Amino acid sequence: MNTRYGHETIFPLTYGHLRCGFPDPASFLRRVLLPGALSASPRRGRDSRFTRHIGGAAGFLSLFLLLALPFPALGASRPATLKIGVLAPLSGPYAAGGTSFVQAATLAVEQVNAEGGVFGQRVTIAVADTQGRVDVAKAEALRLVSRGKVSALVGAYLSEETVGVMEVAAAHRTVLLVPVAATAEITDRIRQEHERYRYVFRVGYSLPQWAEMISAFLSDRNVRRYGFVGAGIRWNRELGETLERIVAPLGIAPVYTAFYSPGNPAFDPVAVAVAASSPDIVILGDPGRNSVSFLKRLREVAPTLPVLSIGGALGDARLAASLPLSAPVYVQAAAWRGVSPAATAYVERYEHRYGAPPVGYSDTLPYDAVMVLVGAWRKAGSAESSAVVPVLERGAFPGVAGMYRFDAAHQAQWGTGPENLEGTFVLWERDGARIVFPPR
């Protein structure tokens, strides 16, 4: 039987074709062994019978090998496409983020195919709507892997969903690239049970990294008191707790913390209470469109109170056009137009494709996740998980946000270090957004 190494067939029975410069055993047999055997003619004299036996034996052996060996022409051909499963909420309160997630992945695949694909094959995506629910995310991941025959997964969106999808990836030994979900449980599991979860890599920032970048921004703005408000979802609560711990040594502290329901939010009491606590800034931890509604309500009771969005819908230029800018509105993003030539080129492609620039978060990190995955396939010479994992562990992969490298827990290295991905913070103004941090 033949063995597979990526997308090149290796024949274990004979390597004579390689030594003779032929691309495969079939060519070697047809051009060398078979003609030589069939053309052997009896010589006069006592060795003629011996020669006839040798020629007949060689001919028989050549014909046997020619018919028996699983040559590429006789065996299974490589698939026409490589498929990536993309998991995102396309319905429910986070549908806007999920839609941009899928748009980014689609744009990345289009870029890959414009470059010639991978191993000469086109790359496609199979999209699944997770609905923002753990059970649906797990079921859809299982469907993509078992019936959809995807080579890898990219997703999900919420932390709860992604922890469930991790189990599917581990059970089926399928590479999973995590672009957005930030809970520490993802990297904790990889660290504690590395062999089981070795197929999972997070491209986006973890909660400690996220908090570190916010901490650097608050320190640069001379903030000492902040309010933390947002959707009552897992990673957001964890981010609030992590940020409080990280900023404490800097003399920065929260004066108010509250969370509203993502499905049926009550904005008024939270807006009034956070304004009454007199913070220097309000950190708005909600990537969904509810963040826009909350900000408008906050402006009614505290028109001069600055706000920092952790990213998402408030990075949308179309929504930002309706925002009251009586006080600064900052937005954190993985990348933005003007940060680098790669980021600017990506923004222009995205805007041309979809009619509006990306928000720099749920539509940028999924793009980079696909590009990192494809880069690993190309470096490994294979889409097989066993070949891709060590390449991801050791390699460096360029993306819109910068150069991706993974640590021992398979976490992309974000933060304030000299070689880390550092993200960016922008300030909305009447004529668009201006990059304000880190200094460039």
Beta strands, then each sheet from edge to edge (+ up, - down):
strand 1: 3-5
strand 2: 8-10
strand 3: 81-88
strand 4: 122-129
strand 5: 152-154
strand 6: 175-178
strand 7: 200-202
strand 8: 225-231
strand 9: 253-260
strand 10: 281-285
strand 11: 307-309
strand 12: 329-333
strand 13: 397-399
strand 14: 402-404
strand 15: 424-429
strand 16: 432-437
sheet 1: 1+ 2-
sheet 2: 4+ 3+ 5+ 6+ 7+
sheet 3: 9+ 8+ 10+ 11+ 12+ 15- 16+
sheet 4: 13+ 14-
end
